[in-house]
Amino acid sequence: MSGSRPAEPGRYLTLGQIATAHGVRGWLKVNSYTDPPEGLLEHGNWHLVSASGQVQDKKLLAGDGYRGQLRVELEGVKDRDEALALSGCWVQVARDALPEPGEREHYREDLVGLQVVNVEGAKLGKVSHFADLPAGAIMVVRGEREHWVPASPPHLRRVDRAAGEILVDWPDEI
């Protein structure tokens, strides 16, 4: 995900982002943040939010995996120009339509704002947002400095949402 994303706190969770148009008939390429990526296709109602904050609700008509992304058809998107107009929109799904995360699983929105502490006890800052890189998801942590911490083992050690803290194996200074 590039940068932070708008969301209606608690009501929707961001599960992907529209990349660009796919072909000339209104299909879209989408970056999915679900595991597996095709999990986003299980949700038929998409709440799209643009960088400027415009909101559109669209029904998912069809979709499949395609070269590390998804390609989808949304209701009302009939041509390439309409598809291109949706580029960059975040794909959100109503929280009440999602299952509770399992043990050691978390929705990204639930981690934004938590304090990040390393195994030596140094406070690195708070989770600002996530970035998706080819090697995996990265937590962008902002404090006195900015740290890009891989959001997976062995670097991500423990999440304690009740205490508002994430323990990481990541140096204070790099």
RAVENQUI-V302565 format. One record per residue. N is the residue number from 0. RES is the residue in one small letter. OMEGA is omega in radians with two decimals (* if undefined). D_CENTER is the distance of its C-alpha to the mean C-alpha in Angstrom with 1 decimal. Layout:
N/RES/OMEGA/D_CENTER ; N/RES/OMEGA/D_CENTER
This chain:
0/m/3.13/5.9 ; 1/s/3.11/9.2 ; 2/g/3.13/10.1 ; 3/s/-3.07/9.1 ; 4/r/3.07/8.2 ; 5/p/3.08/10.8 ; 6/a/3.00/10.8 ; 7/e/-3.01/13.9 ; 8/p/3.06/14.0 ; 9/g/-3.06/14.5 ; 10/r/-3.13/14.8 ; 11/y/3.03/11.5 ; 12/l/3.12/8.0 ; 13/t/-3.10/5.1 ; 14/l/3.13/4.9 ; 15/g/3.11/5.3 ; 16/q/3.11/7.5 ; 17/i/-3.12/11.2 ; 18/a/-3.07/12.9 ; 19/t/3.09/16.6 ; 20/a/3.05/19.5 ; 21/h/-3.12/20.9 ; 22/g/-3.04/24.6 ; 23/v/-3.05/26.8 ; 24/r/3.04/26.4 ; 25/g/3.10/23.2 ; 26/w/-3.07/20.8 ; 27/l/2.93/17.3 ; 28/k/-3.06/15.3 ; 29/v/2.99/11.6 ; 30/n/-3.11/8.9 ; 31/s/3.08/7.5 ; 32/y/3.14/4.9 ; 33/t/3.11/7.9 ; 34/d/0.05/11.0 ; 35/p/-3.10/13.1 ; 36/p/-3.13/11.2 ; 37/e/3.10/13.9 ; 38/g/3.11/12.9 ; 39/l/-3.12/11.1 ; 40/l/3.11/14.7 ; 41/e/-3.09/16.0 ; 42/h/-3.03/15.0 ; 43/g/-3.13/17.6 ; 44/n/-3.12/16.7 ; 45/w/3.08/13.8 ; 46/h/-3.07/13.5 ; 47/l/3.14/12.8 ; 48/v/3.14/12.6 ; 49/s/3.12/14.0 ; 50/a/3.13/14.1 ; 51/s/3.10/17.5 ; 52/g/3.09/16.3 ; 53/q/-3.08/17.9 ; 54/v/3.04/16.9 ; 55/q/3.02/17.8 ; 56/d/-3.10/17.8 ; 57/k/3.03/18.2 ; 58/k/3.06/19.4 ; 59/l/-3.14/18.2 ; 60/l/-3.11/21.6 ; 61/a/3.10/21.0 ; 62/g/3.06/18.6 ; 63/d/3.08/18.6 ; 64/g/-3.12/17.3 ; 65/y/3.05/18.5 ; 66/r/3.08/18.7 ; 67/g/3.09/15.3 ; 68/q/2.98/13.6 ; 69/l/2.93/14.3 ; 70/r/-3.00/17.1 ; 71/v/3.00/17.4 ; 72/e/3.12/20.1 ; 73/l/3.12/19.4 ; 74/e/3.06/22.4 ; 75/g/3.12/24.2 ; 76/v/-2.95/22.8 ; 77/k/-3.09/26.1 ; 78/d/-3.08/26.2 ; 79/r/-3.13/24.6 ; 80/d/3.10/25.0 ; 81/e/3.11/23.1 ; 82/a/3.14/20.3 ; 83/l/3.13/20.2 ; 84/a/3.14/20.1 ; 85/l/-3.14/16.6 ; 86/s/3.12/15.3 ; 87/g/3.13/12.3 ; 88/c/3.05/11.5 ; 89/w/3.12/8.2 ; 90/v/-3.14/8.5 ; 91/q/3.12/8.9 ; 92/v/3.12/11.1 ; 93/a/-3.12/13.8 ; 94/r/-3.10/13.5 ; 95/d/3.06/17.0 ; 96/a/-3.08/16.3 ; 97/l/3.07/14.2 ; 98/p/3.02/16.1 ; 99/e/3.12/16.4 ; 100/p/3.12/14.7 ; 101/g/3.12/17.5 ; 102/e/-3.11/19.1 ; 103/r/3.02/17.2 ; 104/e/-3.10/13.8 ; 105/h/2.98/11.4 ; 106/y/-3.07/8.4 ; 107/r/-3.12/6.4 ; 108/e/-3.12/7.9 ; 109/d/-3.13/11.1 ; 110/l/3.13/11.3 ; 111/v/-3.14/11.0 ; 112/g/3.12/14.7 ; 113/l/3.09/16.1 ; 114/q/3.12/19.0 ; 115/v/-3.12/18.8 ; 116/v/3.11/22.2 ; 117/n/-3.05/23.4 ; 118/v/3.07/26.0 ; 119/e/3.11/28.8 ; 120/g/3.14/27.9 ; 121/a/3.08/26.8 ; 122/k/-3.10/24.3 ; 123/l/-3.10/21.8 ; 124/g/-3.13/20.0 ; 125/k/3.10/17.0 ; 126/v/3.12/13.3 ; 127/s/-3.14/12.5 ; 128/h/3.12/8.8 ; 129/f/3.02/7.0 ; 130/a/3.11/8.1 ; 131/d/3.12/8.2 ; 132/l/-3.13/11.9 ; 133/p/-3.13/14.3 ; 134/a/3.13/15.1 ; 135/g/-3.11/11.8 ; 136/a/3.13/9.0 ; 137/i/2.99/10.7 ; 138/m/3.06/10.9 ; 139/v/-3.05/12.6 ; 140/v/-3.13/15.5 ; 141/r/3.07/17.9 ; 142/g/3.04/21.5 ; 143/e/3.08/24.7 ; 144/r/3.06/22.9 ; 145/e/3.12/19.4 ; 146/h/3.03/18.3 ; 147/w/-3.01/15.6 ; 148/v/3.07/15.5 ; 149/p/-3.08/14.3 ; 150/a/-3.13/12.2 ; 151/s/3.05/14.6 ; 152/p/0.09/18.3 ; 153/p/-3.06/20.7 ; 154/h/3.11/19.1 ; 155/l/-3.03/17.1 ; 156/r/-3.06/20.2 ; 157/r/3.03/19.6 ; 158/v/3.09/17.5 ; 159/d/-3.09/19.9 ; 160/r/-3.13/18.1 ; 161/a/3.12/21.7 ; 162/a/-3.14/22.8 ; 163/g/-3.02/19.7 ; 164/e/3.06/19.7 ; 165/i/3.09/18.0 ; 166/l/-3.12/20.5 ; 167/v/2.99/19.9 ; 168/d/-3.06/22.4 ; 169/w/-3.09/22.0 ; 170/p/3.10/24.9 ; 171/d/-3.12/25.4 ; 172/e/3.09/26.8 ; 173/i/*/26.0
